[in-house]
Amino acid sequence: MLMAAAAAGACLPLAFAPFGVSSLAVISPAVLWLLWDRVPARQAAWLGFCWGAGAFLAGTYWLYISIHIFGQAPAPLAVVLMLALVTIMAGYTALLGFLHARAVVRGGWSWFVLLPCGWVLMEWLRGWLFSGFPWLSLGYAFSDGWLAAYGPVLGVYGISLAAALLAGAGVALIGGGVRERILALTLGAMILGGGVVLAQKNWVAPGERELRVALIQGAVAQDRKWLPEELEPTKDLYRRLTREVLDRDLIIWPEAAIPAIVHEELDYLEAMRLEATGHGAAIMLGMLERDPESGRYYNALLVLDEPPGIYRKRHLVPFGEYFPVPEFVRHWMRLMSLPYVDIAAGDATPEPLSVAGLQAAASICYEDAFGAEQRVFLPEADVLINVSNDAWFGDSIAPHQHLQMARMRAIEAGRYLLRATNTGISAVIAPDGRVIDTSPQFETDVLTASIRPYTGSTPFVIVGNGWLLVLVLAGLGAVLVCRRSAA
């Protein structure tokens, strides 16, 4: 049974990009729930752990590439860090299995209420606790299709709830009686029908103005990006590519596009600003910034326009941008010539960036994995802009997964999302999550498109995850009440 659970978990990543077998986001948890039926709590916990370990080993193996190959950490340390994260993520599923077995709730209450609600609550918790790691949430597998229509209303976790309810319905069809099977078919029809109805609803409205944009993908290899001899060629590359599209209103460079600190390249940045504004264009680019007063470093997104602007990354990556370790470990990292200086977090409640006549909701790399955090900009922002550097993940599935998560942010907000990355996948994403165009990975490319600013608020922008959590907690509360009544 443990091997079956691990195998079912290992199939889950196939539900997401680049594979796109979304039905596995229903089948994989359904198999685990069948294995959980009438087993002791200890065994249920081990089954849940094996499922989670299989899912995250297969779905986030690219952490080793990021930590060891590009982060230059020793291979044993990279393996330990990767397995530590997998263990923590698997622990959530183990806890759910344990609690489900202890609840002693069977049949419809388990399949249609306890497990779906518990599953979504665990997804939300692992996307929030310890800085959060929302990868492989079921909802992301449905960035296409009818279930995506729940995104503007309940966000990605609302789609996860719909998928979990379908999983429960599948379990009921296999193991339930006539009553449970009828309820399962009814529930499945209601969920799919609800998606069809919601897909017809327009929550936001396009503006009249059309904005011409260009996303520049430099494709500078990560293992060479920060070499001193690469600085001038990189600056020349972005200057040359920008000059090709100065007829555009907005030109976006990726995260840390220029491998230097802002104050070291003020002359270059001012020259680029003057050249762009002289043609009626504005530039946004990612660079590292150092505050001269505090000495803190920030991962920043600069606006070269009138007026200039800056956004500082708020949600940082542990062990990538900051190191939550004791001083003696930091001292060892210093001796091993490993990165040990922390990036500081920016303002927790920033204003939208004003650029090219737009109000932009900015995010840098990993931040677009956290839908609720984008709400701080909305509804004032009329476009979403993300700059990233997925070169850290090499030629793995991670950039494809990351793009799929970005698509969900566009769906939740009802806004275009412009995504400029160093080596791909740069993309222009429509407010309904459709990918309008992309740049090929690992190739220097300039992606051009025309978009419109959007106004208005989706229900998710107004409430966020609030009412979904109320719904989930109410479901779990109902199970407890019924359990006590039956006792």
C-alpha positions as CSV (number, residue, x, y, z in Angstrom):
1,M,0.0,0.0,0.0
2,L,2.9,2.4,0.7
3,M,4.3,1.9,-2.7
4,A,0.9,2.4,-4.3
5,A,0.5,5.7,-2.4
6,A,4.0,6.8,-3.5
7,A,3.2,5.9,-7.1
8,A,-0.1,7.8,-7.0
9,G,1.7,10.8,-5.6
10,A,4.4,10.6,-8.3
11,C,1.7,10.8,-11.0
12,L,0.4,14.1,-9.7
13,P,3.0,16.3,-11.4
14,L,1.8,15.0,-14.7
15,A,-1.4,17.0,-14.1
16,F,0.5,20.2,-14.4
17,A,2.5,21.9,-17.2
18,P,4.3,20.9,-19.3
19,F,2.4,17.6,-19.3
20,G,-1.2,18.9,-18.8
21,V,-3.0,15.7,-17.9
22,S,-5.3,17.6,-15.6
23,S,-7.5,14.6,-14.8
24,L,-4.6,13.3,-12.7
25,A,-5.2,16.1,-10.2
26,V,-8.5,14.3,-9.5
27,I,-7.4,10.7,-9.9
28,S,-4.2,11.0,-7.8
29,P,-5.8,12.2,-4.6
30,A,-8.7,9.9,-5.1
31,V,-6.4,6.9,-5.1
32,L,-4.9,8.0,-1.8
33,W,-8.4,8.5,-0.3
34,L,-9.3,4.9,-1.3
35,L,-6.1,3.7,0.4
36,W,-7.1,5.7,3.5
37,D,-10.4,3.9,3.8
38,R,-10.7,2.1,7.2
39,V,-7.0,2.0,8.0
40,P,-5.5,2.9,11.5
41,A,-4.3,6.4,12.0
42,R,-0.6,5.5,12.1
43,Q,-0.9,3.7,8.7
44,A,-3.0,6.5,7.2
45,A,-0.2,8.9,8.2
46,W,2.4,6.8,6.5
47,L,0.3,6.5,3.4
48,G,-0.2,10.2,3.3
49,F,3.5,10.8,3.8
50,C,4.4,8.4,0.9
51,W,2.0,10.1,-1.4
52,G,3.4,13.5,-0.6
53,A,7.0,12.3,-0.9
54,G,6.2,10.8,-4.3
55,A,4.5,14.0,-5.5
56,F,7.1,16.4,-4.4
57,L,10.1,14.3,-5.3
58,A,8.7,14.0,-8.9
59,G,7.3,17.5,-9.0
60,T,10.1,19.6,-7.4
61,Y,13.3,17.7,-8.2
62,W,14.5,20.9,-9.9
63,L,15.4,22.2,-6.5
64,Y,18.6,20.2,-6.7
65,I,19.4,21.9,-10.0
66,S,18.8,25.3,-8.5
67,I,20.7,24.7,-5.2
68,H,23.7,22.6,-6.5
69,I,24.3,23.4,-10.2
70,F,23.5,27.1,-10.1
71,G,23.7,27.9,-6.4
72,Q,27.0,26.1,-6.1
73,A,26.1,24.4,-2.9
74,P,27.8,21.0,-2.3
75,A,25.8,18.1,-3.7
76,P,25.2,16.5,-0.2
77,L,23.9,19.9,1.1
78,A,21.6,20.3,-1.9
79,V,20.2,16.8,-1.4
80,V,19.6,17.5,2.3
81,L,17.8,20.8,1.6
82,M,15.7,19.2,-1.2
83,L,14.7,16.2,1.0
84,A,14.0,18.5,3.9
85,L,11.5,20.4,1.8
86,V,10.0,17.2,0.5
87,T,9.6,15.9,4.0
88,I,7.9,19.0,5.2
89,M,5.5,19.0,2.3
90,A,4.7,15.3,2.7
91,G,4.1,16.0,6.4
92,Y,0.9,18.0,5.5
93,T,-0.6,15.0,3.7
94,A,0.5,12.7,6.5
95,L,-1.2,14.9,9.1
96,L,-4.4,15.0,7.0
97,G,-4.4,11.2,6.8
98,F,-3.9,10.8,10.5
99,L,-6.6,13.3,11.4
100,H,-9.0,11.7,8.9
101,A,-8.5,8.2,10.5
102,R,-8.9,9.6,14.0
103,A,-12.1,11.4,13.0
104,V,-13.7,8.0,12.2
105,V,-16.0,9.5,9.6
106,R,-17.1,7.2,6.8
107,G,-19.0,7.3,3.6
108,G,-20.5,10.6,2.2
109,W,-19.4,12.8,5.0
110,S,-15.8,11.7,4.5
111,W,-15.8,11.8,0.6
112,F,-17.9,15.0,0.1
113,V,-17.0,17.1,3.1
114,L,-14.1,16.0,5.4
115,L,-11.5,15.1,2.9
116,P,-12.1,17.9,0.3
117,C,-12.3,20.6,3.0
118,G,-9.3,19.1,4.9
119,W,-7.3,18.9,1.6
120,V,-7.9,22.5,0.7
121,L,-7.1,23.7,4.2
122,M,-3.8,21.8,4.1
123,E,-3.0,23.3,0.7
124,W,-3.7,26.8,2.1
125,L,-1.5,26.1,5.2
126,R,1.5,24.9,3.2
127,G,1.1,28.0,0.9
128,W,1.4,30.2,4.0
129,L,3.3,28.6,6.9
130,F,7.2,28.9,7.0
131,S,7.1,31.4,4.1
132,G,4.9,29.2,2.1
133,F,5.4,26.7,-0.8
134,P,2.2,26.6,-2.9
135,W,3.6,24.4,-5.7
136,L,1.5,21.5,-6.9
137,S,-1.8,22.8,-5.5
138,L,-4.5,21.0,-7.4
139,G,-6.1,24.1,-8.8
140,Y,-3.2,25.0,-10.9
141,A,-3.8,21.9,-13.1
142,F,-7.0,23.5,-14.3
143,S,-5.7,26.8,-15.8
144,D,-7.6,25.7,-18.9
145,G,-11.2,24.4,-19.0
146,W,-14.4,24.9,-17.2
147,L,-13.0,24.7,-13.6
148,A,-10.8,27.8,-14.3
149,A,-13.9,29.9,-14.2
150,Y,-13.9,29.4,-10.4
151,G,-10.6,31.3,-10.2
152,P,-12.0,34.8,-10.4
153,V,-14.5,33.9,-7.6
154,L,-12.6,31.7,-5.2
155,G,-9.0,31.8,-6.4
156,V,-6.7,28.8,-7.0
157,Y,-7.8,27.2,-3.8
158,G,-11.4,27.3,-4.9
159,I,-10.5,25.4,-8.0
160,S,-8.6,23.0,-5.7
161,L,-11.8,22.5,-3.7
162,A,-13.7,21.8,-6.9
163,A,-11.1,19.2,-7.9
164,A,-11.1,17.6,-4.5
165,L,-14.9,17.4,-4.6
166,L,-14.6,15.6,-7.9
167,A,-12.1,13.3,-6.4
168,G,-14.5,12.5,-3.5
169,A,-17.2,11.9,-6.1
170,G,-15.0,9.4,-7.9
171,V,-14.3,7.6,-4.6
172,A,-18.0,7.4,-3.9
173,L,-18.7,6.0,-7.4
174,I,-16.2,3.2,-6.6
175,G,-16.9,2.4,-3.0
176,G,-20.3,4.0,-2.1
177,G,-23.8,2.7,-2.1
178,V,-26.6,3.7,-4.4
179,R,-27.3,6.9,-2.4
180,E,-23.7,8.0,-2.4
181,R,-23.3,7.3,-6.2
182,I,-26.4,9.4,-7.0
183,L,-25.0,12.2,-4.9
184,A,-21.6,11.9,-6.6
185,L,-23.1,12.2,-10.0
186,T,-25.2,15.1,-8.9
187,L,-22.3,16.9,-7.3
188,G,-20.0,16.3,-10.4
189,A,-22.7,17.7,-12.7
190,M,-23.2,20.8,-10.4
191,I,-19.4,21.5,-10.3
192,L,-18.9,21.2,-14.0
193,G,-22.2,23.1,-14.7
194,G,-21.2,25.8,-12.3
195,G,-18.0,26.3,-14.2
196,V,-19.8,26.6,-17.5
197,V,-22.1,29.2,-16.1
198,L,-19.3,31.2,-14.4
199,A,-17.3,31.2,-17.7
200,Q,-20.0,33.4,-19.2
201,K,-19.6,36.1,-16.5
202,N,-17.5,39.2,-17.2
203,W,-16.3,40.5,-13.8
204,V,-14.0,43.2,-15.3
205,A,-14.0,45.6,-18.3
206,P,-11.3,46.5,-20.8
207,G,-10.2,50.1,-21.3
208,E,-10.3,51.9,-24.6
209,R,-6.6,52.6,-24.8
210,E,-4.4,50.1,-26.5
211,L,-0.8,49.7,-25.2
212,R,2.0,48.4,-27.2
213,V,4.5,46.4,-25.2
214,A,7.8,44.5,-25.7
215,L,9.3,41.9,-23.4
216,I,13.0,41.4,-23.8
217,Q,14.5,37.9,-23.1
218,G,18.3,38.2,-23.0
219,A,19.0,34.5,-22.5
220,V,22.2,35.1,-20.6
221,A,23.3,31.7,-19.2
222,Q,23.0,31.6,-15.4
223,D,26.4,30.1,-14.9
224,R,28.0,33.1,-16.7
225,K,25.6,35.9,-15.8
226,W,27.6,37.3,-12.9
227,L,31.1,36.8,-14.3
228,P,32.8,40.3,-14.5
229,E,33.6,39.9,-18.1
230,E,29.8,39.4,-18.9
231,L,28.7,42.8,-17.6
232,E,29.5,45.0,-20.6
233,P,28.3,42.5,-23.2
234,T,25.0,42.1,-21.2
235,K,24.5,45.9,-21.1
236,D,25.2,46.1,-24.8
237,L,22.8,43.3,-25.5
238,Y,19.9,44.9,-23.7
239,R,20.7,48.3,-25.2
240,R,20.7,46.9,-28.7
241,L,17.5,44.9,-28.3
242,T,15.7,47.9,-26.7
243,R,16.7,50.1,-29.6
244,E,14.8,47.7,-31.9
245,V,11.5,48.4,-30.1
246,L,11.6,52.0,-29.1
247,D,8.3,52.5,-31.0
248,R,6.6,50.5,-28.2
249,D,5.0,52.2,-25.2
250,L,6.5,49.9,-22.6
251,I,9.6,47.8,-22.7
252,I,10.2,45.2,-19.9
253,W,13.6,43.6,-19.1
254,P,13.7,40.5,-16.7
255,E,14.7,40.1,-13.1
256,A,18.3,41.2,-12.4
257,A,18.7,41.9,-16.1
258,I,21.9,43.9,-15.6
259,P,24.3,41.9,-13.3
260,A,25.3,44.8,-11.1
261,I,24.1,47.0,-8.3
262,V,21.9,50.0,-9.2
263,H,24.3,52.7,-7.9
264,E,27.2,51.2,-10.0
265,E,25.3,51.8,-13.2
266,L,23.6,55.1,-12.8
267,D,25.1,56.6,-15.9
268,Y,24.0,53.6,-18.0
269,L,20.5,53.7,-16.6
270,E,20.1,57.4,-17.1
271,A,21.2,57.1,-20.7
272,M,18.7,54.3,-21.3
273,R,15.9,56.4,-19.7
274,L,16.7,59.4,-21.8
275,E,16.8,57.4,-25.0
276,A,13.6,55.6,-24.3
277,T,11.6,58.7,-23.1
278,G,12.9,60.6,-26.1
279,H,11.0,58.1,-28.3
280,G,7.9,58.1,-26.0
281,A,8.7,54.7,-24.4
282,A,9.2,53.6,-20.8
283,I,11.5,50.9,-19.6
284,M,11.1,48.6,-16.6
285,L,14.0,46.4,-15.5
286,G,15.1,44.2,-12.6
287,M,18.3,45.0,-10.8
288,L,19.8,44.5,-7.3
289,E,19.7,47.7,-5.3
290,R,21.7,48.7,-2.2
291,D,20.3,51.3,0.3
292,P,23.3,53.6,1.1
293,E,21.9,54.4,4.5
294,S,21.1,51.0,5.9
295,G,23.5,48.9,3.7
296,R,20.6,46.5,2.9
297,Y,20.3,44.9,-0.5
298,Y,17.0,44.6,-2.3
299,N,15.8,42.7,-5.4
300,A,14.2,45.6,-7.2
301,L,12.2,46.5,-10.3
302,L,13.0,49.9,-11.6
303,V,10.8,52.2,-13.7
304,L,12.8,54.4,-16.2
305,D,10.1,56.9,-17.0
306,E,8.8,60.2,-15.8
307,P,8.4,60.0,-12.9
308,P,10.8,57.2,-12.1
309,G,9.7,54.4,-9.7
310,I,10.9,51.4,-7.9
311,Y,9.4,48.2,-6.4
312,R,11.3,46.1,-3.9
313,K,10.5,42.4,-3.7
314,R,8.5,41.5,-0.6
315,H,8.2,37.7,-0.5
316,L,11.7,36.3,-0.5
317,V,12.9,32.8,-1.2
318,P,14.4,31.0,1.9
319,F,18.0,29.7,1.2
320,G,17.9,31.6,-2.1
321,E,17.5,35.2,-1.1
322,Y,17.9,34.9,2.7
323,F,19.3,32.3,4.9
324,P,17.4,31.4,8.1
325,V,20.4,29.8,9.7
326,P,22.5,30.4,12.9
327,E,25.6,32.5,12.7
328,F,28.0,29.6,12.8
329,V,26.4,28.1,9.7
330,R,26.6,31.5,8.0
331,H,30.3,31.6,8.9
332,W,30.8,28.2,7.3
333,M,29.0,29.4,4.2
334,R,31.4,32.4,4.1
335,L,34.4,30.1,4.3
336,M,33.0,27.9,1.5
337,S,32.5,31.0,-0.7
338,L,28.8,30.3,-0.7
339,P,26.2,33.2,-0.8
340,Y,25.5,34.3,2.8
341,V,24.3,37.9,2.6
342,D,20.5,38.3,3.0
343,I,18.3,40.2,0.6
344,A,16.0,42.5,2.6
345,A,12.2,42.5,2.0
346,G,10.5,45.5,0.6
347,D,7.5,47.4,1.8
348,A,4.7,44.9,2.7
349,T,2.0,47.3,1.3
350,P,3.4,48.9,-1.8
351,E,1.5,51.2,-4.2
352,P,1.1,50.2,-7.9
353,L,3.9,51.4,-10.1
354,S,3.0,54.3,-12.5
355,V,4.5,53.6,-15.9
356,A,3.6,54.4,-19.5
357,G,0.2,55.8,-18.3
358,L,-0.6,52.5,-16.5
359,Q,-0.9,51.5,-12.9
360,A,1.1,48.2,-12.7
361,A,0.9,45.5,-10.0
362,A,4.5,44.4,-9.8
363,S,5.9,41.1,-8.7
364,I,9.4,39.6,-9.0
365,C,9.9,35.9,-9.7
366,Y,8.5,33.6,-7.0
367,E,6.0,36.3,-5.8
368,D,3.5,35.5,-8.5
369,A,3.0,32.1,-6.8
370,F,1.0,33.9,-4.0
371,G,-2.3,35.1,-5.4
372,A,-3.6,36.8,-2.2
373,E,-0.5,39.0,-2.0
374,Q,-1.3,40.5,-5.4
375,R,-4.6,41.9,-4.0
376,V,-2.7,44.8,-2.3
377,F,-2.4,46.5,-5.7
378,L,-6.0,45.9,-6.9
379,P,-8.3,47.2,-8.2
380,E,-6.2,50.3,-8.7
381,A,-3.7,48.4,-10.9
382,D,-4.9,47.8,-14.4
383,V,-2.1,45.4,-15.5
384,L,0.1,42.8,-13.8
385,I,3.8,42.7,-14.5
386,N,6.2,40.0,-13.4
387,V,9.9,39.8,-14.0
388,S,11.7,36.5,-13.3
389,N,14.8,34.5,-13.8
390,D,13.9,30.9,-14.2
391,A,17.4,30.1,-15.5
392,W,17.9,28.9,-11.9
393,F,15.9,25.8,-12.8
394,G,17.7,24.8,-16.0
395,D,15.9,22.8,-18.6
396,S,13.4,21.3,-16.1
397,I,9.7,21.3,-15.6
398,A,9.9,24.3,-13.2
399,P,9.7,27.1,-15.7
400,H,6.6,25.5,-17.2
401,Q,5.0,25.1,-13.8
402,H,5.9,28.7,-12.9
403,L,4.2,30.0,-16.1
404,Q,1.1,28.0,-15.3
405,M,1.0,29.7,-11.8
406,A,1.3,33.1,-13.4
407,R,-1.7,32.3,-15.7
408,M,-3.7,31.7,-12.5
409,R,-2.8,35.2,-11.2
410,A,-4.2,36.7,-14.4
411,I,-7.4,34.7,-14.0
412,E,-7.8,35.7,-10.3
413,A,-7.2,39.4,-11.0
414,G,-8.9,39.7,-14.4
415,R,-5.9,41.5,-15.8
416,Y,-3.3,41.1,-18.5
417,L,-0.1,39.7,-17.1
418,L,3.2,40.6,-18.8
419,R,6.0,38.2,-17.9
420,A,9.6,39.0,-18.8
421,T,12.2,36.3,-17.9
422,N,15.9,35.9,-18.5
423,T,15.9,32.6,-20.3
424,G,12.2,31.8,-20.7
425,I,9.4,31.4,-20.6
426,S,8.5,35.1,-21.3
427,A,4.8,35.4,-22.0
428,V,1.8,37.7,-22.6
429,I,-1.2,36.3,-20.7
430,A,-4.8,37.4,-21.2
431,P,-7.2,38.2,-18.3
432,D,-8.8,34.8,-18.8
433,G,-5.4,33.0,-18.4
434,R,-4.9,32.3,-22.1
435,V,-1.3,32.5,-23.2
436,I,-1.3,34.9,-26.2
437,D,2.3,34.5,-27.1
438,T,5.6,33.2,-25.6
439,S,9.3,33.5,-26.3
440,P,11.2,30.2,-26.9
441,Q,13.3,29.1,-24.0
442,F,17.1,29.7,-23.9
443,E,17.0,32.0,-26.9
444,T,17.5,35.7,-27.1
445,D,14.1,37.1,-28.1
446,V,11.9,40.2,-28.1
447,L,8.2,39.5,-27.7
448,T,5.8,42.2,-28.8
449,A,2.1,42.5,-28.3
450,S,-0.7,44.9,-27.8
451,I,-2.8,44.9,-24.6
452,R,-5.5,46.9,-22.9
453,P,-5.7,48.0,-19.3
454,Y,-8.6,46.5,-17.3
455,T,-10.8,48.0,-14.6
456,G,-13.1,46.5,-12.0
457,S,-12.8,43.8,-9.4
458,T,-13.3,40.1,-9.5
459,P,-14.9,38.6,-6.3
460,F,-11.5,37.2,-5.4
461,V,-9.9,40.6,-5.6
462,I,-12.5,41.9,-3.1
463,V,-12.5,39.0,-0.6
464,G,-9.4,37.0,-1.4
465,N,-9.3,33.6,0.3
466,G,-11.6,34.7,3.1
467,W,-14.9,33.2,2.1
468,L,-13.3,30.0,0.9
469,L,-11.7,29.5,4.3
470,V,-15.0,30.2,6.0
471,L,-16.7,27.6,3.7
472,V,-14.0,25.0,4.4
473,L,-14.0,25.6,8.1
474,A,-17.8,25.4,8.1
475,G,-17.7,22.1,6.4
476,L,-15.2,20.7,8.9
477,G,-17.3,22.1,11.7
478,A,-20.4,20.3,10.3
479,V,-18.5,17.0,10.3
480,L,-17.5,17.5,14.0
481,V,-21.1,18.3,14.9
482,C,-22.5,15.3,13.1
483,R,-19.8,13.0,14.6
484,R,-20.8,14.2,18.1
485,S,-24.5,13.7,17.4
486,A,-23.8,10.1,16.2
487,A,-21.6,9.4,19.3
